[in-house]
Amino acid sequence: YTFRQACEEDTAAVLDFLKTEGRKKDMFPVIGSLDDFHNLHIEDFYLLEDDHEIIACGAIWNVSSYKQLTITKFKGIMKPIRLLNPVLSFLAFPTFKKENEPYDYPILSFFLSRDDNEDYYKIFFHRIKKEIRKNHKIFAVGLTKDHPIASVMKNLPKITGESTIYEVRFSAQKGDSISFDTEHIATEFALF
């Protein structure tokens, strides 16, 4: 397998891969062009290839120029937790910034593998982590608990959060049950 950063000549192949694999996922964004997404460039994408064919890809998308995570006030147990930053750093956990100081981190976005192949996800993920570490201490990725790489994520130092996604169907009748196929859902965390 070859892992590399995408270049301008890869644009059509990346878009085709994202459309083909994204079509298999509930809630994956419709992509007409990379220009549809603020500050996202083809060079932000990394590719895992097998004989020059894309089998997994993802983008290191830094959205901090227009969307920032800032903790305005630490409360309760979180207030003294910043004092543990040297220990957290030593243990390879993310550290906490001062109050009102924005975090600058990329989001692993458009993370797909051909046919949801778990091995491709794992190989890609281990390689992309090394790329991210060159410039950042932390990154974010949004995955469902049933994502094929969830087992790998359990072993990483992390801060986790939980989101709830609600489906609204105006034609639903009282008593109708609504459910997502959580094995085939792909929410793009950077777009929230």
C-alpha positions, 0 to 999 in steps of 0.5 A: 500500500502507498500512503501519500498527500493528495495533489491537484492532479488527484482532485477528480479521483478523490471526488469520485472516491468520496461520492462513490463511498459517501453514497453508501453512508447515511448523512455523508455530505453531498460533494459537488466540488471541494470549493463547497467547503470553506478552507478545504483544499485537495492538499489537505487530503491523504490517500491510501492506495493499492496499485494507484487506486484509492482505497481510503482517504481523509482530510486534515481539515483545520477549521479554526480560521472560522470555527473555534473551540474555546473553553470560557470557564472551567467549573467543578472538577475541571477547574484544577485539572489544568494543573495536571497538564504536565502529567497529561502531556507526559502520558500523551493525553491532550492538555487543557489551554487557559480559559478563553484561549482558542484551541487550534486543531485539525479535524480528520474529515471525509474519512472513508475506506472502500466498502468500509474495509476495517483493515484499510481504515486501520492502516490509513488511521495509523499513517494519518496520526503520524502526519497530524503529529508533525504540526498538532498535539491533538485532532478531532474525529467524529465517529459512531460507536459502530464505526469499523475503526471504533476498536482502534479508537478505544486504545488511544488517549482521548477526550470523548463527547457524545452527540445525539442526532434526531431525525425529523420526518413530517410524514411520520405517524404517531407510534412510528419507529425511526432508526438509523443504520448506525453501521452505515452513518457518516456525520461530518464532524467539521460541518457541525 
